[in-house]
Protein backbone atom coordinates (compact mmCIF):
# COMPACT_ATOMS: atom_id res chain seq x y z
CA UNK A 1 0.00 0.00 0.00
CA UNK A 2 1.15 3.56 -0.71
CA UNK A 3 2.31 5.57 2.24
CA UNK A 4 0.00 8.34 3.36
CA UNK A 5 2.49 10.97 2.25
CA UNK A 6 2.68 9.50 -1.24
CA UNK A 7 -1.13 9.37 -1.38
CA UNK A 8 -1.36 13.05 -0.42
CA UNK A 9 1.31 14.02 -2.95
CA UNK A 10 -0.31 12.05 -5.76
CA UNK A 11 -3.80 13.29 -4.92
CA UNK A 12 -2.54 16.85 -4.57
CA UNK A 13 -1.06 16.74 -8.06
CA UNK A 14 -4.38 15.52 -9.46
CA UNK A 15 -6.43 18.07 -7.52
CA UNK A 16 -4.18 20.98 -8.40
CA UNK A 17 -4.25 19.99 -12.05
CA UNK A 18 -8.05 19.86 -12.01
CA UNK A 19 -8.15 23.24 -10.29
CA UNK A 20 -5.89 24.69 -12.99
CA UNK A 21 -8.19 23.35 -15.73
CA UNK A 22 -11.25 24.89 -14.09
CA UNK A 23 -9.37 28.20 -13.85
CA UNK A 24 -8.65 28.03 -17.58
CA UNK A 25 -12.31 27.32 -18.34
CA UNK A 26 -14.23 29.78 -16.13
CA UNK A 27 -13.81 33.54 -15.80
CA UNK A 28 -12.32 35.28 -12.75
CA UNK A 29 -13.52 35.00 -9.97
CA UNK A 30 -16.11 32.34 -10.86
CA UNK A 31 -13.52 29.56 -11.14
CA UNK A 32 -12.57 29.76 -7.47
CA UNK A 33 -16.20 30.02 -6.40
CA UNK A 34 -17.11 26.95 -8.48
CA UNK A 35 -14.13 24.96 -7.19
CA UNK A 36 -14.93 25.77 -3.55
CA UNK A 37 -18.59 24.79 -3.96
CA UNK A 38 -17.86 21.57 -5.87
CA UNK A 39 -15.03 20.72 -3.48
CA UNK A 40 -17.25 21.27 -0.45
CA UNK A 41 -19.95 19.04 -1.91
CA UNK A 42 -17.37 16.37 -2.72
CA UNK A 43 -15.74 16.45 0.72
CA UNK A 44 -19.08 15.97 2.45
CA UNK A 45 -20.01 13.10 0.16
CA UNK A 46 -16.59 11.42 0.28
CA UNK A 47 -16.35 11.67 4.05
CA UNK A 48 -19.58 9.74 4.51
CA UNK A 49 -18.89 7.18 1.77
CA UNK A 50 -15.36 6.42 2.95
CA UNK A 51 -16.49 6.03 6.55
CA UNK A 52 -19.54 3.93 5.68
CA UNK A 53 -17.62 1.56 3.42
CA UNK A 54 -14.60 1.12 5.67
CA UNK A 55 -12.34 2.96 3.25
CA UNK A 56 -10.92 5.57 5.62
CA UNK A 57 -7.42 4.59 4.43
CA UNK A 58 -8.22 6.41 1.16
CA UNK A 59 -8.81 9.73 2.96
CA UNK A 60 -5.20 10.91 2.55
CA UNK A 61 -5.42 10.35 -1.22
CA UNK A 62 -8.93 11.63 -1.88
CA UNK A 63 -9.70 14.17 0.84
CA UNK A 64 -6.32 15.62 1.83
CA UNK A 65 -4.70 15.10 -1.57
CA UNK A 66 -7.24 15.51 -4.37
CA UNK A 67 -9.67 17.82 -2.62
CA UNK A 68 -6.91 19.68 -0.75
CA UNK A 69 -5.23 20.38 -4.08
CA UNK A 70 -8.54 21.20 -5.76
CA UNK A 71 -10.22 23.50 -3.26
CA UNK A 72 -8.47 26.79 -2.84
CA UNK A 73 -9.56 29.07 -0.08
CA UNK A 74 -6.17 30.71 -0.30
CA UNK A 75 -7.06 31.69 -3.86
CA UNK A 76 -10.44 32.82 -2.52
CA UNK A 77 -8.69 35.23 -0.16
CA UNK A 78 -6.46 36.58 -2.91
CA UNK A 79 -9.39 36.95 -5.32
CA UNK A 80 -11.33 38.89 -2.65
CA UNK A 81 -8.45 41.25 -2.00
CA UNK A 82 -7.84 41.73 -5.73
CA UNK A 83 -11.48 42.78 -6.14
CA UNK A 84 -11.14 45.21 -3.21
CA UNK A 85 -7.94 46.63 -4.71
CA UNK A 86 -9.80 47.11 -8.00
CA UNK A 87 -12.41 49.15 -6.12
CA UNK A 88 -15.06 46.44 -6.60
CA UNK A 89 -15.91 46.27 -2.89
CA UNK A 90 -19.57 45.33 -3.40
CA UNK A 91 -18.62 42.44 -5.66
CA UNK A 92 -15.95 41.37 -3.16
CA UNK A 93 -18.52 41.31 -0.34
CA UNK A 94 -20.99 39.33 -2.43
CA UNK A 95 -18.22 36.95 -3.43
CA UNK A 96 -17.27 36.31 0.22
CA UNK A 97 -20.87 35.73 1.30
CA UNK A 98 -21.66 33.47 -1.67
CA UNK A 99 -18.44 31.47 -1.27
CA UNK A 100 -18.91 30.75 2.41
CA UNK A 101 -22.67 30.21 2.46
CA UNK A 102 -22.87 28.08 -0.70
CA UNK A 103 -19.83 25.98 0.26
CA UNK A 104 -21.32 25.18 3.68
CA UNK A 105 -24.66 24.34 2.06
CA UNK A 106 -22.92 22.17 -0.55
CA UNK A 107 -20.98 20.30 2.15
CA UNK A 108 -24.26 19.67 3.98
CA UNK A 109 -25.79 18.40 0.74
CA UNK A 110 -22.80 16.11 0.24
CA UNK A 111 -23.24 14.73 3.76
CA UNK A 112 -26.93 14.23 3.14
CA UNK A 113 -26.37 12.54 -0.26
CA UNK A 114 -23.66 10.34 1.20
CA UNK A 115 -25.78 9.27 4.13
CA UNK A 116 -28.75 8.53 1.90
CA UNK A 117 -26.52 6.27 -0.23
CA UNK A 118 -25.01 4.41 2.75
N, C-alpha and C positions, 0 to 999 in steps of 0.2 A: 504494500500500500504506500502511496505517496505520503511524504511527511506533510504536516500541516502547513509549514512554511512554503513548501513547493506548491501545495494546493492554492494558497493565497496568492502566490506570485503568478501562477498560471491563470487563475481566475481573474486577477487584477488586470493582466494583459488583455484578456478577452473583454472584460467590462470597459476598460479604458478605450479599447478599439471601437466598441459599439457606441460609446459616448461620443467619440470623435465623428463617427459616421452620422449620428443624429445631428451633431453640430454643423455638419456640412450640408444637411438636408433642410433643416428648419432655420428660420430667421432669428436673429438676436432680438430679444432674450427668450424667445419661445422654446428654443432647444433645451435650455437648462430647466425651464418650467416643466416641459414634457418629460425629461429624464427623471426629475425628482418625483413627479407623480407616478410614472410607470414603475420606477424603482421602489417607491413606497408600497405600491400595490403588490409588486413581486415579493418584497421582503415579508410582508404579512402572510401571503399565500405560502411561500417557501417555508417559513418558520413552522407553520402548522403542519404542512405535508411532511417535512423532514422529521418532526417530532412524532407524528402519528404513525409513520411507517418505519420507525426505528433507524432512520438514516441520518442521525445527528452528526455522524462522522463526515458528511458532505458539506456541513455548514462552513468550514474554512474555505472550501472551493467556491461554493455558490453564494453564500451570504457575505462573508468578509471579502472574498476575492472578486467574483463577478459583479455583485451589486455594489461593493465598496468602490470598485473601479468605475462603475457606471454612474452611480448617483454622485452628485457633485455640489454639495452645499457650500463648498469653498468657492466654486464658480458662481453660485447664487449670490454670495456676499459681494464678490467682485462686480458682478453684473449690476447689483443694486447700487453700489457706490459709483459705478460708471454712469448710470442713469442720473444720479444726483449731481455728479460733476458736469453732466451735459445740461443741467437745469431742468430735467424732467422729473421733478420731485413727486408730482402726483402719480406718474406712471411707476416710479420706484416704490411708492407706498402701496399701490395696487398690486404690484408684482410681489412684494413681501407678503401681503395678506393672502393673495391667491396661492402662492407657493406653500406657505405653512398650512393653511386651512385645507386645501385640496390634497396635499400629501398625507396629512393625518387622516382625512376621510378615505383616501385610497388605501392606506395601510389597514384601516378598519374593515374596508371592503375585502381586502385580501385575506384578513383573518377570518372573516365571515365565510367567504368562498371556500377557503381551505378547510374550515371546520365542517362545512356542509358536505364536502367531498370525503371527509374522513370516515 
